[in-house]
Each structure stands twice: as C-alpha cells, then as structure tokens.
Amino acid sequence: MKKVCAYTRVSTDSTDQINSLENQVKYFEIETGKRDDIKLTKIYSDEGLTGTNVNRPQFLQMLRDAGLHVSPQISSFTGKPLKNKFNYEINPRVQPAFEEIWIKNTSRFARNTLSQEIIDNLTSKGVYIYFIEQNINTRDELNRGLLLKLFQVFDEQDSKDKSLKVMQGRKTAAMRGKIISNGKLFGYDYAEHEFTINEPEAEIVREIFNLYAGGLGIRRIIQALNQKGYKTRRERNFSKSTVNRILENEKYTGDYTANIWDSGVIFSKKTPQLKPKDKWYIHEDIIPAIISKELFNKCQRIKNSKINHKNQRGVYHGTSVFAGKLICANCGSKYHSNRDRGKQFYNCSGKRKTKTCRNDNIYFDNLEKLCIREIKNQIFFFTSKEIFIKYALFSLQYKLQSGQVVFDFEALKEQEEILKEQEEKLLELYLENKIDKDIYEQKFESLQMQKQELIRKRQLKSNEKSFIDQQCREIDSYIDMLSNQNDEFASISENFEYIIQKHIKQIKIINNEKIEVEFKLLNLADQLRQVNEIYSLFTEEDIRAIEQIDDIPYRAEYIRGNKIIFSKDGQGVLMTIDANKLKQLAIDNAGKSIVEVLAGNVSQ
C-alpha cells in the first residue's frame, strides 16, 4: 500500500479561513478514501500565511520528513540567516516517510517558480507531488518541467490580481482622506486610522524644527539632541537621515498627503517613483498638528536655499560640494573642509592629523575659480564631440527622410522562422533529456526575447512611413539630450554644484594656485552605441566615422554665441560652424562625414 501525506494552507487567519482549513482536511480524507491502494499517513497544514512566502513551518517539516535537509541561507555580507530564504538539499540519512504528497491544487504550493528546485530534489528521493484538481503528478517528467510551471504562473497572477484590488481599496481610502499608516511616525501614536500626539516625542519634533529654523545644521541638531539624552523610538541616537525625514514630513502640520509614490508592478523589484503632484491626494488639518505651517514652510525655504552653493557661504551645512572629491597631489590624502573666522577653506588630512604633508591650504573661493577655469577648458572638448555626433545624427535623419535607407522586411520574417525552428529543436532536446532544465530555461528565455524584438520591429516597419517618423523622433530626442548636456556647461556659475557632482570624479590639489581635474564625462560615441534603435541604422562607414571621433584632430577652440570656431591640432582657424545651422550643413554635404567636411576646409 502506497503511503501518502497531504498538504494544505489558507492565506489569512480569519475565522472563515480556519473553517476552510477544516474543510480541506475532510476533503483529503474523502479523496484518499476513494482508493484502496492509498494510505493517508499525515496531513500537514499551515494557517494564516501567504502563498508567496515559503517560510511555512508545517511545509518545511513535510520536506524534512520527505528526506530533504532544510537550512536557512546565510548572508555573505552580514553572516546572518536571510529572512524566508532556505536551501533544500537531499538528506541521504533520512528515508522518506511517504511516497507522494497530495495537494488540492497548485495554489496550495509555493506560488513562485523557485519551488521547482524542491520538486526536483523530492523526485530524487522518490517522492512525487500529486495535484488533485489538475490531475498532475510529478512522476511524469513533462508535468515536472512545463505544465507545473505554467499552472504556478497562473496562480501567481491570481495573487497579483488580489493585491491590485487591495491597492485600489487603499487608493479609494486615500481619496476620501482615510489615513493609512504603518504607525511608525515619530511624534504620534496610531490606531484605527487615527493619529494622536505622543507628547514626549512631539516635544523632540518641535525642538528639531525650532533649531533648524534658528540656523543650526543637521549635525549640530543631532549633537544637541544627544546632549539632552533624546533617543528614537528604538532607543537609538538620532541619525542624519532620521532628522531629515522629520524636517520634510508635512504631517506634523496636520496635513495628510496620500498617493505620492508609485510602487510599480506588484511583486517586482522596481524602485518606487514619485508621482506628479497633480496625482497626489492632499487633505488639510485632519491630523493633530505638532508644529505650525509657518514654521514648517520656513524650514523648507532654508533647505531649498542650501541647494544653491552661493547661498551656502557662511552657513554650516554638514556636507561640502567638494566632499570626497579633493585629493592631495603630494601625499594622496583627502582634503577636508574647515573654517577660518567664517571663511571656508580646505586642508590636507595628512597635514592636519599626522603633520607629514606640507601642501597648501586652499580657500573655497579660490578653488571654485580654478574649477570654473578647468570646466571652461573642458567645454571645448565636449562641444567638439557633441557637434560631430549631432552632424552624424542629422545626416542619418536626412537619409531616412529622403529614402536612402532601405529596409529588408523579408529578412525579418526569415529571422523569425529561424528562431521558431530553434525553439522547437530546444524543446526536443529537453524532452529527450539531452539538456538539463536550467540550460533549457535560459535558452528559451533568450529566444523569446529575440522573437519579441523581431515581431516589434516587423510591426513597426510594416508601415515604413510610420517607422521612419518614429526613428526621426528618436533622433530628435537624442539630439535634445546632447544639447541639454552641453547646456549644463553653458552657465557654469549657476550649475556649479550640479556639474561638480555629476561630471567631476576627483580634483587633485597641487597647490593653492594649481589643480588637476579628472572628469567623468560620458564618452558620447559609447553612449550612442547603447541606443541600438538608432545605432543599428548607421552604415558601416558611418560607424567607422563615429568610432574615430576620439582620434579626430579637429576641435572647438572657442565659442562666440552660436558660432563654434574649429581648428586642426590647435593651429589656426579652420572653419566656423553655426550650431543652429548644423542640420542644414549635414543636408548640404549629404554623404560626407564631418571629418570630410572639416578636412575640405568648407567655410560656413
């Protein structure tokens, strides 16, 4: 007689679901009773746990009884067990207590496809899973590899649909002003969708806002809180991020704003995105206020004013615009910010701490002046490349619009047929046990991605005019992006902090009158290669010209308005290009690369 066990679970711990669990137990007793060759040895059941979580005690015990060794996965970073992450290995010392695991349907098993690992190891121990409603038994290899996974995808989608309904319910509640919170907002107690002021915590919140409004920076506020022995709810010292979050939270004024973040697709790893303000639901004065709106707005004005580096002079900010970027050319130590009678300067940490370096101190104003000079020098280098890339893009756009680019639609269909044949061959190899499951899934996924891309291209190109228009729009967008990058350099003083943070990797201090700036500017040619929809339209000759941009001896020497003056190897004026007429230049010299135009000494 074959020994079997059963496994069941419910998704919540409500009374109705507990009753459902009892019904499922009766269900298994009836189903196994229909067969004389089956003996039900045990029913494993988990209550009140979600199907997307494999950390179920009875489920794990069932696997151990089936001859698997279950152990938590250990973080390589912390050395501690990872939450809800387990290794499932064959335990040669344990004989399975049953031959089959009976489950009502696939939704009672782990919904994520990682459970395939468990199924394979159970199979190696001679234990199989039988899904009653779908009549699937993992004794059949095809069921193990394909059908089971398909059913699990359906079940996971069902779980996502339910989660979407929950999200919709929360959205409706937000529109009505019903407060949804995790109850962790410092300064308040939270119960049954209502906030009440926690006075001891609220006093700390008021002090943080008052100190900030009085001119103290975040670090000095933390020092003041520590001196008074103030702690967070977890009995820890306040951190910079905690104080920042308090200062930015409008709930302390009594206002509640919901629907601010888009969390992305359910169960995905997508980073939450801030929604446009017109999508927010703002409800005023529905929370007991800890501070006035006037105090909150004053603090926000102070925070915003510190974004502009000019407004930061003479004010303590905790972090300098040059933080982590200044290196001593003499000893390699970092330069740190200090103040001398209110004036900001930087000095070498090797000189300050160990007295082993004698490199100069440098004042902020002088460092800013030297950086601006270096950035101006970089503008010409960057503008040269920008002009070369734009010219190539305008030329491509003209070729598309004038019908000089020919599309081979039949080639796309042939490629689709080849991929279809490869899919069939891959499945055949898998079913004949000539390749293992991991290789099959990896190759199948790759083929699917290639197939979808070809279908997309064929659908677009089926209407050639529509396709060309779209490609031209993409080229326009890319040209605008290049222009925006160049505009960042156009007003150096206005964008100084942004340029330092985005485009400069490090600054070596040689002395107080000389620096060496290492830029991290994007390689425009490499950047263009990543835009495959555009790059793939270039001819081989065009691509060679783009790849040679770094070696072009021509460069912009100076800019006067929209006029860009080019020279060759820094020797004399070669030609003047009007940036606003670059597109016309590309049309007038159709078929010629920018190198040919410059080499021909064409005066514009």
N, C-alpha and C positions, 0 to 999 in steps of 0.2 A: 504494500500500500504506500502510495506516494505521500510524503509529509509536505504540507504547505502551511505558510503563515499568511496573514493578511495585514495590509497597512491602510490606515485611513487618517484623515485630518480634517479640520474645519478652519476657516480663515479668521474667525473672531471668537471671543469668549462669551458672547451674548447667550441668553437662555435658549433662544431658538436654535442656535448653532450647537449647543450642548445636546439638545434633544435630537438634532440631526445626527450627531455622533452616535447616539444610542441606536438610531435607526440604521445607520451604516453597519454597526456591529451585527444587528439582526439580519441585515442584507447578506453579509458574508456567510453567516450560519446557514441561510437558506440556499445560497449558491453552491457552497461546498457540499451541502447535503444532497444535491441532485446527482452526485457521482459516487459510486461505491468504491472507486479506487483512490479516493482522496481522503486524507485525514488532516483536519484543521488543528494545528498544534498551538497556535497563539495568534492573538490579534494585537498588533502594535498600533497605538493611536496617540496623536498629538492634538492638543486643544488650543485654540486661540492663537494660532501662529500663521503668518502669511506664507503663501505658496512660493513667493520669490526668495524665501530665506531657508537655506538648507540646515540651519542650526536648530534641529528639532531633536530633543533628547531620545524619544522613542524611535525615531527614524535612524539615528546613529546607532542605537543599541541593536536594532534589527540588522544593520550592516555588520556589526561585530559578531552577532550570532550566526551570520551567513558566512563568516570566515574572513572578514576584512579587518585590517588594522586601521583604525581611525585616529588620526593625531592632528592637532592644530598646526597650521602653517605659522612659521616664525618669521617676523620681520627682520630682514638683513640690516635694517637701519637701527632699530631700537632693541633688537634681540628679544622682543616680547611677542606673545601669540597675537596673530591678526584676528580681528573680530569676524566671526562667521566664515572663516576660511579654514578648510581642512584638507589633509592628504588622505587618500583612500588607497591603501596598498593591500596586496594579498598576504594573508597571515597563514603561513604553512603549518603552524602549530594547532590551528583550530579547524575542526571538522564542522561543516555547516549543519545547523540543527533542522534544516528543511531543504527541499529541492526547488520549491517555487515560492515566489511572493505574489500574492493575488492583490490587485489594486482595481478599484471600481472603474476608473478611467485615468487618462494621462494627467488630468489637472490635479490628481491626488499625489502625484510625484513632484519632484523639484521642477519648476517651470523652466529654469534656464538650461541651456543645452550642455552645460558642463557636466550634468548628471550622466552624460554618455560614458564618461570615464568610469563611473560607478557600475554601469551596466556591463561594460567590458570586463571589469575585474570580477564581477559576480559570475559572469559566463565562464571565466577561467576556473572558478571554484565549483562549477557545475550547478549554479543556482540561476534560475531564469525568472523573468517577470512576466506575469500574465495580466493584461489589461482587459477586463471582462467586457465592458461595453463596446470597445473597438475590436474585440476578438483578436488581439495582437499578443503573440507570445515571442519573447526574445530568443527562443530556441531557433527561430527562423532568422538566418543571417540578414536577409533583405529587410525584415522588420527592424532589426537592430540598427542597421545603417541608415535607412531612408525614411520609412513610414513613421517610426517613433519620433524622429526629429521633426517631421512635418507636423504631427499632432501637437507636439510641445510648442511649436511656433504659434499654432492656432490658440492654444491655451494661454500663452504669454500675451498674445494680442488681446485676449479677453480681459486679462488682468489690467492691461494698459487702458482699455476702454472704461473699465470701472474707475480707474484712477482719474481719468479725464472727467468723469462725472463728478467725482469729489472736487476736482479743481473748479469745475463750473459752479458747483454749490458755494465754494469759497468766494468766487468772483461775484456771485449774486449777493452774498452776505456783505462783501466789501462795498458794493454799490449802495446798499441800504445803511451803511455805517456801522454794521455789526463788527465788533473788534475781534480779530483773530490773532492770537499771540501765543508764543511758547512760554510766556510767564517769566522770562529771564531779564526783563528790562529793569536795570538798576534804578532804585528810587521808588518803585511801585510793587505792590502785591497784586496778583492777578487771579481772578476766579470767576467762572461763569460769564466770560466775555466782558468783564468789567475790571478796570484798574482802580486801585485805591492807593493813596500816598503812603509810603513807608517812611515815616518822618526822620528816623536816624539816617537812612540812606539819602533822603531828599535834601537834608542839610549839607551833605557832601556834594551833591549835584549843584546846589546853589553856590557853594564856595568855588567849585571849578569854574562856573560861568563868570562869577564876580572877579576872580583872579585873572582870568583871561581877558575880560573886558578892561581890567586895570593895567594891562600891558605885559603880564608875565607870559613867557613861552611855556610850551608843554612840559619840558624837562623841569623847569623851576616850579611849575604847579605840582608835578609829581613829588619833588623834594619837599614842598610844603605839606602835602598830604601825608608823606611818610613821617615827617617830624611830629605830626599830630597823632600818628598811630592809626590813621584811617586805612581800612582794608576793603577789598572787594567782597562780594558775597561768598567767594570761596576762600576767604581769609588769606588772600594774596595781596602783595603790593600792586598799586595801580601801574599799568604799563602805558606807553605812548599811544598804542592803538585803542586801548580802552577809553582813555581821556578824549581822544579824537572822536570816537563814536558817540560819546556823551555830548560833546560840543556840536555835533552835526545832527542830533536827533530832535526833530521838531515836536515830538510827542510831549516833551517837557513843557511846551507852551499850551498844551491842551488840545492840539490839533492831531488828527489821525489821518495818515495818507496810506492808501492801500493800492494794490495792483501796480506797484512800482517796478517790479522785476519780472522778466520773462525767464522762467527756469528751463525753457527748452523742451525737447521731446521727453516724455515720461521714460524714466529708467536710463536715459542717456547720460553721457559724461560731459555734455555740453555745458560750458561755463555760463551762469546766468547773465543776461544782458539787461541793461537799464532801458525801460520803455520810454517813449516820448512823453512829455509832461501832459499832453492832451489826453493820454490814456489813463492817467492817474485818477483815483477817486479821493478827493480831499474833503474831509469833514472837520469843521472847526468847532472847538470848545466842547468836545464830547468826552475828554479825559480831564481829570482834575489837574490843573496847571501847577507846576512846581516853580517855574520862573515866568517872567513877563515876556510877551512877544518883543518888546523893545530891547530887552537885554539879549535875547536870542539873536535878533537881527543885527545888533551891534557886534556881537561875536562873529557873525557870518561876514560882516563887512571887513573886520580885522583879518579873518582867514583869507578872504579873497584878495585883500590888498597885499598880502605877503606872497602872492603868486608872481607879482611883478618885482623883479630884482631891484629896481630903482627905489621902491617903497620900503625895501628891507634894510636900507642903510641906517645904522644907529638903533636898530631894533633887534632884540635877541630872537633867533628862530630855531635854534637847536641843530639845523642842518644847513650847510653851506651849499651854494650852487655848484661849487667845485669838489664837493665831498667825494673822497675815494678816487679822484682823478689826478691829483697832484703828486708827482714823484720827484725826489731829489736826484738830479743828474750826477751828483757827486758820490753819494753813498747808497742810493737806491731806496732809502726810507720814504715814508709818506710825509707829505706836508699837511699840517693841521691848522685849523682856524683859531685865531686868538684876537684879543682886543687891547688896544693901547689908547687909553683915555677916550674910549668910544669909537675909535677908528679901527676897522677890521684889517688884520694882516694875517699872513701865513708864514709858518716857520717849520723847518725840518724836524721831524720827531727824533732823529738821531742826534741832532744838535741840542734839542731841548731836554732829552732824557739821559743820554749817555755821554753827551759833550764830545762825541767823536767826530762830528762834522762841523764845518765852518761855512757852509753855504749861506747865501744871503737870505734874510727875511724879505718878503715882498708884500706890499700893501695891495688891498683889493682893487683900488682904482687903477694902479699901475698894471696889475695882472689882467684886468679887464681890457685895458688899452692894448696890451700886447696880443691878447687873444683876438680882438677885433681885427688887428692888422693881419694876423695869420689867416683868419677866416676870409678876409677880403682877397688875399692871395689865392685861397682855395676856390673862390667864386669863379675865377677864370678857367681853372682846370675843370670844374664841374660843368660850367656853361659850354665849354668845348664839346664835351661828351654829349650833353643834352642836345646841342644843335645837330651833331652827327646822327644821333638816334632819331630825332624828330624828322630830319630830312629823309632817312630811310623809311620811316612810317608814312610820311606824306607821299613818297614815291609809290609805296605799296598800295596806298589808298587810291591813288590815281590809276594804277594798273588794274585794280579791281573794278573801278567805275568805268574804265574805258574798254573793258572786256579782254584785257591782255592776260588775265589769269584764267586758265581753263580747268574746269573740274571734271574729274573722271568718275561719274556716278556708277558705272558698271563695275569699277574696281572695288567700290564699297560693297556691292552686293556679293562679289566673289569672296571678299574677306569674310563676310557674314557666313557664307556657305562653308568656308574652311573652318571657322570657329564651331559651327554646328557639327561638322564631322569630328572635330577634336573632342567635343562634349560626349558624343556617342562612343567614341573609342575609349575615352576616360572611364565612362560608366562600365563599359565592357571589361576593362582591366580590373576595375574594383570588384565587380561581381564574380570574376574568375580568381579572386584572391592574389592577383599579381602585383597589386599595390595596396598599401595599408590605408586606413581611414584618414589619417592626418594628411597624407600626401593627396588623397582624393579630394578632400575638402579644400585644401589650399589651391590646388589646380582648378577646381570647379569654380571657386570664387573669382579667381583671376580671369577665367574665360568669360564669366558672367559680366564682369566689369568691362572687358573689351567689347563684348557683344552690345551692351547698353550704349557704350560710346559710339559704336558704329551706327546703331539704329538712330541715335540722336542726330548724328551728322547727316545720315541719309534723309531723315525727315526734314532737316533744315535745308539741305541742298536740293530737295525735290522742287522747291521754289527758289530758283537761282537768284532772282532779284531780291527776294526777302533775305536770303542768306548773305548776299553781298552787302545789303544795307546794314545787317546786324554786325558784320565784320568791320564795316566802316565806323559804326557807332563805337565798337570796342576799341578801335584805333584812336578815335577822338577822346575816349575816356582815358586811355593810356597817356596820350599827349597832355591832357589836362593834369594828370597825376605828375608828370615830369615838370610841368610848369609850376605846379604847387610846390614841388620840392625846391625848385630854383627860387621861388618867391620867399621861401623861408630865409634865404640868404640876402634878399633884397633889402630888408630893413633889419640890419644886424642888431642895432641897439634895442629895437622893440622886441625882437625874438631871441635875445641873447641867451637867456636861461634855457629856452627850448633847444636852441642849436647846440649848446654845451652838452645837454643831457642826451640828445638824440644822435648827434653826429661826431662827437669827440670821445675817443677811447681813453686817452690819458694825455697829461701835459707834463713834460719834464722841465723842471726849473733849473736852468744853467746858472743864472744869477738874477739879480733884480732888474736887469735890463734885457735879458735874453731868455726865451723859452723855445721849446721844441714840441709842436703839437702833433699828436698821432690821430688822424681822422679815421672814422669807421664808416665813411660814405659808402653807399651801395655801389657795387660795380654795375653800371647801367646795362652793359651787354649781358651779364649773367642774369640780371633781373628780367630782361626781356625774354631770355631763353625759357624762363619759367612760365611765361604766358603762352602756352602751347597753341591756343586757338589762333593767335596772331603769328607766332614764330613759324608755325608749320606752313604758312602761306608764302614765306620768302623762298626765292630760288637759291640754289647752291651758291651762285655768285654773290647774291645779297648777303647770305650768311657769312661768307668769307670776309666780306667788307665789314660786317658788324664785328666779327671776331678779331679784326685787325685794328679796332678803334684805339686800343691801348698803345699801339705802335705808330699811330698817325703822327707825323712830325708837326702838323699844324695845330695851333691852339689860340684861344682867345687871349689877347694881350690886355685889352681894356674895353669897358662898356660905356657908351655915351647914349643915355636914353635907351631906345630900342636898337641902336646901332652897335654891332659887335665887330670889333676890329681883330682880324686874324693875321698871324704872321707864321713864317716857317722857321722852326728852330730858333725862334726869338730874334730873327734877323729881318728887320724892316716890315712895313705894312704890305701884306699880300692882297687882301681884299676886305671889303666891308660888307657884312650881311645885316639886312634889316630883319629882325626876329619876326616882325609882323608879316613879312613877305616871304618867309621861308617856304610856305606851301607853294606859292607861285614859282619860286626858284626850282622846286622839285619837279613841277609840271613842265616848265620851260626846258629843263635839262633831262627829260624823260629818258631813262635807260642809262644815265650816267650816275655813278656813285658820288657821294660827297667828296671822296678823295680825288676823283677825276675832275670834279668842278674846281676844287681848290688848286689842284696841280695845273689846271689850264689857266689859272690866274684870271678867272672870269670876274670882272669888276661889276658890282651891283650898286 
